């Protein structure tokens, strides 16, 4: 029922996602698209990366404000990215064991429900001292992730261990799960955030300085790397993503050069 009392005949939100799944099935079907029939997870990887960067560019266009049509670009680019997700899920149906788009959605739902007990948990009213405290929410997220890692490792620990070894090495949790292909500024920001959450940022900084004192430090620009890490620390303290900040700056500089 709409606000004016008339019957609302608009389709349920998400109905087009079902249509998108059907379109993907038709493309991959034996009588469907020949190009789609040849693709694999590996052959599609480059398109996933390309579409991700195009989404980022569309976001920067909206931030810039110089293109009045930019608002329409983001849904279109996100649609291209959705195509890649649906394609990989469709390929999963042909694997053994098979999996599909429902498994993808189910994994997302379960993860969100686990990591946001203040929203979905049975004791959500008592899970946080202050539901408006973002720092508490982030700390809760990392605590749940730590428990998940412990369960996956079969250790059965609650996740309270800092992950350091007997020789004083940095906790592996500060680096676990960060993709090797992630841009270095973003990877550094994640590690800085995790170490700061443990109130041990100085240890990460000290380890970086130690690594920068290696005999070959000058060859790989260790002094520059340390200064970049300092910038990342400053950005993380202000809740600014350094990668996005630099990308926005370059996008706007490019706009001024036209």
Rosetta constraint file for C-alpha pairs under 8 A:
AtomPair CA 1 CA 5 HARMONIC 5.90 0.50
AtomPair CA 1 CA 6 HARMONIC 5.77 0.50
AtomPair CA 1 CA 7 HARMONIC 4.54 0.50
AtomPair CA 1 CA 8 HARMONIC 4.88 0.50
AtomPair CA 2 CA 6 HARMONIC 5.50 0.50
AtomPair CA 2 CA 7 HARMONIC 6.00 0.50
AtomPair CA 2 CA 8 HARMONIC 5.23 0.50
AtomPair CA 11 CA 15 HARMONIC 6.57 0.50
AtomPair CA 14 CA 18 HARMONIC 7.14 0.50
AtomPair CA 15 CA 19 HARMONIC 6.76 0.50
AtomPair CA 16 CA 20 HARMONIC 6.11 0.50
AtomPair CA 17 CA 21 HARMONIC 6.32 0.50
AtomPair CA 18 CA 22 HARMONIC 6.36 0.50
AtomPair CA 19 CA 23 HARMONIC 6.21 0.50
AtomPair CA 20 CA 24 HARMONIC 6.27 0.50
AtomPair CA 20 CA 86 HARMONIC 7.99 0.50
AtomPair CA 21 CA 25 HARMONIC 6.24 0.50
AtomPair CA 21 CA 86 HARMONIC 6.73 0.50
AtomPair CA 22 CA 26 HARMONIC 6.24 0.50
AtomPair CA 23 CA 27 HARMONIC 6.28 0.50
AtomPair CA 24 CA 28 HARMONIC 6.32 0.50
AtomPair CA 24 CA 83 HARMONIC 7.83 0.50
AtomPair CA 24 CA 86 HARMONIC 6.76 0.50
AtomPair CA 24 CA 87 HARMONIC 6.59 0.50
AtomPair CA 24 CA 90 HARMONIC 7.16 0.50
AtomPair CA 25 CA 29 HARMONIC 5.96 0.50
AtomPair CA 25 CA 90 HARMONIC 6.98 0.50
AtomPair CA 26 CA 31 HARMONIC 7.98 0.50
AtomPair CA 26 CA 32 HARMONIC 5.69 0.50
AtomPair CA 26 CA 33 HARMONIC 7.92 0.50
AtomPair CA 27 CA 32 HARMONIC 4.72 0.50
AtomPair CA 27 CA 33 HARMONIC 4.99 0.50
AtomPair CA 27 CA 36 HARMONIC 6.28 0.50
AtomPair CA 27 CA 37 HARMONIC 7.74 0.50
AtomPair CA 28 CA 32 HARMONIC 5.74 0.50
AtomPair CA 28 CA 33 HARMONIC 6.35 0.50
AtomPair CA 28 CA 36 HARMONIC 5.69 0.50
AtomPair CA 28 CA 37 HARMONIC 5.50 0.50
AtomPair CA 28 CA 90 HARMONIC 7.76 0.50
AtomPair CA 29 CA 33 HARMONIC 7.47 0.50
AtomPair CA 29 CA 37 HARMONIC 7.59 0.50
AtomPair CA 30 CA 37 HARMONIC 7.58 0.50
AtomPair CA 32 CA 36 HARMONIC 7.96 0.50
AtomPair CA 32 CA 37 HARMONIC 7.76 0.50
AtomPair CA 33 CA 37 HARMONIC 6.32 0.50
AtomPair CA 34 CA 38 HARMONIC 6.73 0.50
AtomPair CA 35 CA 39 HARMONIC 6.91 0.50
AtomPair CA 39 CA 43 HARMONIC 5.84 0.50
AtomPair CA 39 CA 44 HARMONIC 6.57 0.50
AtomPair CA 40 CA 44 HARMONIC 6.17 0.50
AtomPair CA 40 CA 91 HARMONIC 7.17 0.50
AtomPair CA 41 CA 45 HARMONIC 6.31 0.50
AtomPair CA 41 CA 88 HARMONIC 6.21 0.50
AtomPair CA 41 CA 91 HARMONIC 7.37 0.50
AtomPair CA 44 CA 48 HARMONIC 6.45 0.50
AtomPair CA 44 CA 84 HARMONIC 7.56 0.50
AtomPair CA 45 CA 49 HARMONIC 6.47 0.50
AtomPair CA 46 CA 50 HARMONIC 6.12 0.50
AtomPair CA 47 CA 51 HARMONIC 5.92 0.50
AtomPair CA 47 CA 84 HARMONIC 7.44 0.50
AtomPair CA 48 CA 52 HARMONIC 6.13 0.50
AtomPair CA 48 CA 81 HARMONIC 6.78 0.50
AtomPair CA 48 CA 84 HARMONIC 5.98 0.50
AtomPair CA 49 CA 53 HARMONIC 6.39 0.50
AtomPair CA 50 CA 54 HARMONIC 6.33 0.50
AtomPair CA 51 CA 55 HARMONIC 6.23 0.50
AtomPair CA 51 CA 77 HARMONIC 7.05 0.50
AtomPair CA 51 CA 80 HARMONIC 6.43 0.50
AtomPair CA 51 CA 81 HARMONIC 5.50 0.50
AtomPair CA 52 CA 56 HARMONIC 6.39 0.50
AtomPair CA 52 CA 81 HARMONIC 6.51 0.50
AtomPair CA 53 CA 57 HARMONIC 6.20 0.50
AtomPair CA 54 CA 58 HARMONIC 6.19 0.50
AtomPair CA 54 CA 77 HARMONIC 6.50 0.50
AtomPair CA 55 CA 59 HARMONIC 6.31 0.50
AtomPair CA 55 CA 74 HARMONIC 6.42 0.50
AtomPair CA 55 CA 77 HARMONIC 5.34 0.50
AtomPair CA 55 CA 78 HARMONIC 6.18 0.50
AtomPair CA 55 CA 81 HARMONIC 7.72 0.50
AtomPair CA 56 CA 60 HARMONIC 6.31 0.50
AtomPair CA 57 CA 61 HARMONIC 6.23 0.50
AtomPair CA 58 CA 62 HARMONIC 6.49 0.50
AtomPair CA 58 CA 70 HARMONIC 6.89 0.50
AtomPair CA 58 CA 73 HARMONIC 5.90 0.50
AtomPair CA 58 CA 74 HARMONIC 5.30 0.50
AtomPair CA 58 CA 77 HARMONIC 7.25 0.50
AtomPair CA 59 CA 63 HARMONIC 6.37 0.50
AtomPair CA 59 CA 74 HARMONIC 6.55 0.50
AtomPair CA 60 CA 64 HARMONIC 6.04 0.50
AtomPair CA 60 CA 247 HARMONIC 7.84 0.50
AtomPair CA 60 CA 248 HARMONIC 6.05 0.50
AtomPair CA 60 CA 251 HARMONIC 7.01 0.50
AtomPair CA 61 CA 65 HARMONIC 6.49 0.50
AtomPair CA 61 CA 66 HARMONIC 7.45 0.50
AtomPair CA 61 CA 67 HARMONIC 6.84 0.50
AtomPair CA 61 CA 70 HARMONIC 5.81 0.50
AtomPair CA 61 CA 251 HARMONIC 7.99 0.50
AtomPair CA 62 CA 67 HARMONIC 7.58 0.50
AtomPair CA 62 CA 70 HARMONIC 5.52 0.50
AtomPair CA 62 CA 71 HARMONIC 6.13 0.50
AtomPair CA 63 CA 248 HARMONIC 7.81 0.50
AtomPair CA 64 CA 248 HARMONIC 7.76 0.50
AtomPair CA 64 CA 251 HARMONIC 7.76 0.50
AtomPair CA 64 CA 252 HARMONIC 6.51 0.50
AtomPair CA 65 CA 70 HARMONIC 7.81 0.50
AtomPair CA 69 CA 73 HARMONIC 7.21 0.50
AtomPair CA 70 CA 74 HARMONIC 7.27 0.50
AtomPair CA 72 CA 76 HARMONIC 6.83 0.50
AtomPair CA 73 CA 77 HARMONIC 6.13 0.50
AtomPair CA 74 CA 78 HARMONIC 5.98 0.50
AtomPair CA 75 CA 79 HARMONIC 6.09 0.50
AtomPair CA 76 CA 80 HARMONIC 6.59 0.50
AtomPair CA 77 CA 81 HARMONIC 6.41 0.50
AtomPair CA 78 CA 82 HARMONIC 6.04 0.50
AtomPair CA 79 CA 83 HARMONIC 6.23 0.50
AtomPair CA 80 CA 84 HARMONIC 6.76 0.50
AtomPair CA 81 CA 85 HARMONIC 6.64 0.50
AtomPair CA 82 CA 86 HARMONIC 6.15 0.50
AtomPair CA 83 CA 87 HARMONIC 5.96 0.50
AtomPair CA 84 CA 88 HARMONIC 6.26 0.50
AtomPair CA 85 CA 89 HARMONIC 6.23 0.50
AtomPair CA 86 CA 90 HARMONIC 6.04 0.50
AtomPair CA 86 CA 101 HARMONIC 6.65 0.50
AtomPair CA 87 CA 91 HARMONIC 6.30 0.50
AtomPair CA 88 CA 92 HARMONIC 6.34 0.50
AtomPair CA 89 CA 93 HARMONIC 6.93 0.50
AtomPair CA 89 CA 99 HARMONIC 7.15 0.50
AtomPair CA 89 CA 100 HARMONIC 4.90 0.50
AtomPair CA 89 CA 101 HARMONIC 4.98 0.50
AtomPair CA 89 CA 104 HARMONIC 7.27 0.50
AtomPair CA 90 CA 94 HARMONIC 7.52 0.50
AtomPair CA 90 CA 100 HARMONIC 6.01 0.50
AtomPair CA 90 CA 101 HARMONIC 6.95 0.50
AtomPair CA 91 CA 95 HARMONIC 7.08 0.50
AtomPair CA 91 CA 100 HARMONIC 7.86 0.50
AtomPair CA 92 CA 98 HARMONIC 5.68 0.50
AtomPair CA 92 CA 99 HARMONIC 4.95 0.50
AtomPair CA 92 CA 100 HARMONIC 5.52 0.50
AtomPair CA 93 CA 98 HARMONIC 4.78 0.50
AtomPair CA 93 CA 99 HARMONIC 5.13 0.50
AtomPair CA 93 CA 100 HARMONIC 5.34 0.50
AtomPair CA 94 CA 98 HARMONIC 6.03 0.50
AtomPair CA 95 CA 99 HARMONIC 7.27 0.50
AtomPair CA 99 CA 103 HARMONIC 6.08 0.50
AtomPair CA 100 CA 104 HARMONIC 6.69 0.50
AtomPair CA 101 CA 105 HARMONIC 6.25 0.50
AtomPair CA 102 CA 106 HARMONIC 5.83 0.50
AtomPair CA 103 CA 107 HARMONIC 6.02 0.50
AtomPair CA 104 CA 108 HARMONIC 6.38 0.50
AtomPair CA 105 CA 109 HARMONIC 6.17 0.50
AtomPair CA 106 CA 110 HARMONIC 6.07 0.50
AtomPair CA 107 CA 111 HARMONIC 6.06 0.50
AtomPair CA 108 CA 112 HARMONIC 6.19 0.50
AtomPair CA 109 CA 113 HARMONIC 6.11 0.50
AtomPair CA 110 CA 114 HARMONIC 6.07 0.50
AtomPair CA 111 CA 115 HARMONIC 6.03 0.50
AtomPair CA 112 CA 116 HARMONIC 5.83 0.50
AtomPair CA 113 CA 117 HARMONIC 6.39 0.50
AtomPair CA 113 CA 119 HARMONIC 7.65 0.50
AtomPair CA 113 CA 120 HARMONIC 5.48 0.50
AtomPair CA 113 CA 121 HARMONIC 7.18 0.50
AtomPair CA 114 CA 120 HARMONIC 7.78 0.50
AtomPair CA 114 CA 121 HARMONIC 7.69 0.50
AtomPair CA 114 CA 144 HARMONIC 7.30 0.50
AtomPair CA 115 CA 140 HARMONIC 7.42 0.50
AtomPair CA 115 CA 141 HARMONIC 5.26 0.50
AtomPair CA 115 CA 144 HARMONIC 5.83 0.50
AtomPair CA 115 CA 145 HARMONIC 7.41 0.50
AtomPair CA 116 CA 120 HARMONIC 6.22 0.50
AtomPair CA 116 CA 121 HARMONIC 7.28 0.50
AtomPair CA 116 CA 137 HARMONIC 7.92 0.50
AtomPair CA 116 CA 140 HARMONIC 7.89 0.50
AtomPair CA 116 CA 141 HARMONIC 6.91 0.50
AtomPair CA 117 CA 121 HARMONIC 4.06 0.50
AtomPair CA 117 CA 122 HARMONIC 7.58 0.50
AtomPair CA 117 CA 123 HARMONIC 7.45 0.50
AtomPair CA 117 CA 124 HARMONIC 5.60 0.50
AtomPair CA 117 CA 127 HARMONIC 6.67 0.50
AtomPair CA 118 CA 123 HARMONIC 7.48 0.50
AtomPair CA 118 CA 124 HARMONIC 4.11 0.50
AtomPair CA 118 CA 125 HARMONIC 6.56 0.50
AtomPair CA 118 CA 126 HARMONIC 7.64 0.50
AtomPair CA 118 CA 127 HARMONIC 5.44 0.50
AtomPair CA 118 CA 128 HARMONIC 6.65 0.50
AtomPair CA 118 CA 131 HARMONIC 7.40 0.50
AtomPair CA 119 CA 124 HARMONIC 5.84 0.50
AtomPair CA 120 CA 124 HARMONIC 6.45 0.50
AtomPair CA 123 CA 127 HARMONIC 6.12 0.50
AtomPair CA 124 CA 128 HARMONIC 7.69 0.50
AtomPair CA 128 CA 136 HARMONIC 7.00 0.50
AtomPair CA 128 CA 137 HARMONIC 7.65 0.50
AtomPair CA 130 CA 136 HARMONIC 7.62 0.50
AtomPair CA 131 CA 136 HARMONIC 7.98 0.50
AtomPair CA 131 CA 137 HARMONIC 7.62 0.50
AtomPair CA 133 CA 137 HARMONIC 6.57 0.50
AtomPair CA 134 CA 138 HARMONIC 6.16 0.50
AtomPair CA 135 CA 139 HARMONIC 6.09 0.50
AtomPair CA 136 CA 140 HARMONIC 6.02 0.50
AtomPair CA 137 CA 141 HARMONIC 6.23 0.50
AtomPair CA 138 CA 142 HARMONIC 6.36 0.50
AtomPair CA 139 CA 143 HARMONIC 6.14 0.50
AtomPair CA 139 CA 197 HARMONIC 6.98 0.50
AtomPair CA 140 CA 144 HARMONIC 6.27 0.50
AtomPair CA 141 CA 145 HARMONIC 6.29 0.50
AtomPair CA 142 CA 146 HARMONIC 6.10 0.50
AtomPair CA 143 CA 147 HARMONIC 6.39 0.50
AtomPair CA 143 CA 159 HARMONIC 6.82 0.50
AtomPair CA 143 CA 160 HARMONIC 7.83 0.50
AtomPair CA 144 CA 148 HARMONIC 6.23 0.50
AtomPair CA 144 CA 159 HARMONIC 7.99 0.50
AtomPair CA 145 CA 149 HARMONIC 6.22 0.50
AtomPair CA 146 CA 150 HARMONIC 6.25 0.50
AtomPair CA 146 CA 158 HARMONIC 7.65 0.50
AtomPair CA 146 CA 159 HARMONIC 4.72 0.50
AtomPair CA 146 CA 160 HARMONIC 7.59 0.50
AtomPair CA 146 CA 173 HARMONIC 7.59 0.50
AtomPair CA 147 CA 151 HARMONIC 6.19 0.50
AtomPair CA 147 CA 157 HARMONIC 7.15 0.50
AtomPair CA 147 CA 158 HARMONIC 5.38 0.50
AtomPair CA 147 CA 159 HARMONIC 4.54 0.50
AtomPair CA 148 CA 152 HARMONIC 6.17 0.50
AtomPair CA 148 CA 159 HARMONIC 7.92 0.50
AtomPair CA 149 CA 153 HARMONIC 6.11 0.50
AtomPair CA 149 CA 159 HARMONIC 7.61 0.50
AtomPair CA 150 CA 154 HARMONIC 6.19 0.50
AtomPair CA 150 CA 155 HARMONIC 5.45 0.50
AtomPair CA 150 CA 156 HARMONIC 5.89 0.50
AtomPair CA 150 CA 157 HARMONIC 5.68 0.50
AtomPair CA 150 CA 158 HARMONIC 6.92 0.50
AtomPair CA 150 CA 159 HARMONIC 5.94 0.50
AtomPair CA 151 CA 155 HARMONIC 6.18 0.50
AtomPair CA 151 CA 156 HARMONIC 5.49 0.50
AtomPair CA 151 CA 157 HARMONIC 7.30 0.50
AtomPair CA 157 CA 161 HARMONIC 7.80 0.50
AtomPair CA 162 CA 171 HARMONIC 5.72 0.50
AtomPair CA 162 CA 173 HARMONIC 7.45 0.50
AtomPair CA 163 CA 170 HARMONIC 7.55 0.50
AtomPair CA 163 CA 171 HARMONIC 4.32 0.50
AtomPair CA 163 CA 172 HARMONIC 5.61 0.50
AtomPair CA 163 CA 173 HARMONIC 6.32 0.50
AtomPair CA 164 CA 168 HARMONIC 5.97 0.50
AtomPair CA 164 CA 169 HARMONIC 5.47 0.50
AtomPair CA 164 CA 170 HARMONIC 5.49 0.50
AtomPair CA 164 CA 171 HARMONIC 4.35 0.50
AtomPair CA 164 CA 172 HARMONIC 6.92 0.50
AtomPair CA 165 CA 169 HARMONIC 5.60 0.50
AtomPair CA 165 CA 170 HARMONIC 7.68 0.50
AtomPair CA 165 CA 171 HARMONIC 7.53 0.50
AtomPair CA 170 CA 174 HARMONIC 7.69 0.50
AtomPair CA 170 CA 203 HARMONIC 7.64 0.50
AtomPair CA 170 CA 204 HARMONIC 7.23 0.50
AtomPair CA 170 CA 207 HARMONIC 7.93 0.50
AtomPair CA 171 CA 175 HARMONIC 7.85 0.50
AtomPair CA 172 CA 176 HARMONIC 5.91 0.50
AtomPair CA 173 CA 194 HARMONIC 7.90 0.50
AtomPair CA 174 CA 190 HARMONIC 7.69 0.50
AtomPair CA 174 CA 191 HARMONIC 5.08 0.50
AtomPair CA 174 CA 192 HARMONIC 7.89 0.50
AtomPair CA 174 CA 194 HARMONIC 5.47 0.50
AtomPair CA 174 CA 195 HARMONIC 6.23 0.50
AtomPair CA 175 CA 190 HARMONIC 7.91 0.50
AtomPair CA 175 CA 191 HARMONIC 5.95 0.50
AtomPair CA 178 CA 182 HARMONIC 7.22 0.50
AtomPair CA 178 CA 187 HARMONIC 6.48 0.50
AtomPair CA 178 CA 190 HARMONIC 7.75 0.50
AtomPair CA 179 CA 187 HARMONIC 7.85 0.50
AtomPair CA 182 CA 186 HARMONIC 6.67 0.50
AtomPair CA 182 CA 187 HARMONIC 6.06 0.50
AtomPair CA 183 CA 187 HARMONIC 6.25 0.50
AtomPair CA 183 CA 243 HARMONIC 7.73 0.50
AtomPair CA 184 CA 188 HARMONIC 5.99 0.50
AtomPair CA 185 CA 189 HARMONIC 6.14 0.50
AtomPair CA 185 CA 228 HARMONIC 7.99 0.50
AtomPair CA 185 CA 232 HARMONIC 6.88 0.50
AtomPair CA 185 CA 242 HARMONIC 6.35 0.50
AtomPair CA 185 CA 243 HARMONIC 5.73 0.50
AtomPair CA 186 CA 190 HARMONIC 6.31 0.50
AtomPair CA 186 CA 241 HARMONIC 7.16 0.50
AtomPair CA 186 CA 242 HARMONIC 6.98 0.50
AtomPair CA 186 CA 243 HARMONIC 5.98 0.50
AtomPair CA 187 CA 191 HARMONIC 6.46 0.50
AtomPair CA 188 CA 192 HARMONIC 6.01 0.50
AtomPair CA 188 CA 229 HARMONIC 7.04 0.50
AtomPair CA 188 CA 232 HARMONIC 6.86 0.50
AtomPair CA 189 CA 193 HARMONIC 5.99 0.50
AtomPair CA 189 CA 232 HARMONIC 5.86 0.50
AtomPair CA 189 CA 233 HARMONIC 7.19 0.50
AtomPair CA 189 CA 236 HARMONIC 6.23 0.50
AtomPair CA 189 CA 241 HARMONIC 7.35 0.50
AtomPair CA 189 CA 242 HARMONIC 7.61 0.50
AtomPair CA 190 CA 194 HARMONIC 6.20 0.50
AtomPair CA 191 CA 195 HARMONIC 6.13 0.50
AtomPair CA 192 CA 196 HARMONIC 5.98 0.50
AtomPair CA 192 CA 201 HARMONIC 6.59 0.50
AtomPair CA 192 CA 204 HARMONIC 7.46 0.50
AtomPair CA 192 CA 232 HARMONIC 7.71 0.50
AtomPair CA 192 CA 233 HARMONIC 6.48 0.50
AtomPair CA 192 CA 236 HARMONIC 7.24 0.50
AtomPair CA 193 CA 197 HARMONIC 6.07 0.50
AtomPair CA 193 CA 236 HARMONIC 6.58 0.50
AtomPair CA 194 CA 198 HARMONIC 6.46 0.50
AtomPair CA 195 CA 199 HARMONIC 6.31 0.50
AtomPair CA 195 CA 200 HARMONIC 5.22 0.50
AtomPair CA 195 CA 201 HARMONIC 4.84 0.50
AtomPair CA 195 CA 204 HARMONIC 6.83 0.50
AtomPair CA 196 CA 200 HARMONIC 5.66 0.50
AtomPair CA 196 CA 201 HARMONIC 4.74 0.50
AtomPair CA 200 CA 204 HARMONIC 7.03 0.50
AtomPair CA 201 CA 205 HARMONIC 6.35 0.50
AtomPair CA 202 CA 206 HARMONIC 6.03 0.50
AtomPair CA 203 CA 207 HARMONIC 6.14 0.50
AtomPair CA 204 CA 208 HARMONIC 6.24 0.50
AtomPair CA 205 CA 209 HARMONIC 6.27 0.50
AtomPair CA 206 CA 210 HARMONIC 6.19 0.50
AtomPair CA 207 CA 211 HARMONIC 6.21 0.50
AtomPair CA 208 CA 212 HARMONIC 6.15 0.50
AtomPair CA 208 CA 226 HARMONIC 7.17 0.50
AtomPair CA 209 CA 213 HARMONIC 6.46 0.50
AtomPair CA 209 CA 226 HARMONIC 7.13 0.50
AtomPair CA 210 CA 214 HARMONIC 7.33 0.50
AtomPair CA 212 CA 217 HARMONIC 5.62 0.50
AtomPair CA 212 CA 222 HARMONIC 5.01 0.50
AtomPair CA 212 CA 223 HARMONIC 6.93 0.50
AtomPair CA 212 CA 226 HARMONIC 7.45 0.50
AtomPair CA 213 CA 217 HARMONIC 6.12 0.50
AtomPair CA 213 CA 222 HARMONIC 7.83 0.50
AtomPair CA 216 CA 220 HARMONIC 7.04 0.50
AtomPair CA 217 CA 221 HARMONIC 6.13 0.50
AtomPair CA 217 CA 222 HARMONIC 5.02 0.50
AtomPair CA 217 CA 223 HARMONIC 7.70 0.50
AtomPair CA 218 CA 222 HARMONIC 6.09 0.50
AtomPair CA 218 CA 223 HARMONIC 7.55 0.50
AtomPair CA 221 CA 225 HARMONIC 6.33 0.50
AtomPair CA 222 CA 226 HARMONIC 6.23 0.50
AtomPair CA 223 CA 227 HARMONIC 6.45 0.50
AtomPair CA 224 CA 228 HARMONIC 6.21 0.50
AtomPair CA 225 CA 229 HARMONIC 6.17 0.50
AtomPair CA 226 CA 230 HARMONIC 6.27 0.50
AtomPair CA 227 CA 231 HARMONIC 6.39 0.50
AtomPair CA 228 CA 232 HARMONIC 6.26 0.50
AtomPair CA 229 CA 233 HARMONIC 6.17 0.50
AtomPair CA 230 CA 234 HARMONIC 6.35 0.50
AtomPair CA 231 CA 235 HARMONIC 6.13 0.50
AtomPair CA 231 CA 242 HARMONIC 7.95 0.50
AtomPair CA 232 CA 236 HARMONIC 5.97 0.50
AtomPair CA 232 CA 242 HARMONIC 6.26 0.50
AtomPair CA 233 CA 237 HARMONIC 6.15 0.50
AtomPair CA 234 CA 238 HARMONIC 6.53 0.50
AtomPair CA 235 CA 239 HARMONIC 6.16 0.50
AtomPair CA 235 CA 240 HARMONIC 4.91 0.50
AtomPair CA 235 CA 241 HARMONIC 6.47 0.50
AtomPair CA 235 CA 242 HARMONIC 5.98 0.50
AtomPair CA 236 CA 240 HARMONIC 5.61 0.50
AtomPair CA 236 CA 241 HARMONIC 6.79 0.50
AtomPair CA 236 CA 242 HARMONIC 7.79 0.50
AtomPair CA 240 CA 245 HARMONIC 7.25 0.50
AtomPair CA 241 CA 245 HARMONIC 6.16 0.50
AtomPair CA 242 CA 246 HARMONIC 6.12 0.50
AtomPair CA 243 CA 247 HARMONIC 6.15 0.50
AtomPair CA 244 CA 248 HARMONIC 6.02 0.50
AtomPair CA 245 CA 249 HARMONIC 6.27 0.50
AtomPair CA 246 CA 250 HARMONIC 6.26 0.50
AtomPair CA 247 CA 251 HARMONIC 6.12 0.50
AtomPair CA 248 CA 252 HARMONIC 6.19 0.50
AtomPair CA 249 CA 253 HARMONIC 6.12 0.50
AtomPair CA 250 CA 254 HARMONIC 6.01 0.50
AtomPair CA 251 CA 255 HARMONIC 6.32 0.50
AtomPair CA 252 CA 256 HARMONIC 6.40 0.50
AtomPair CA 253 CA 257 HARMONIC 6.48 0.50
AtomPair CA 254 CA 258 HARMONIC 6.94 0.50
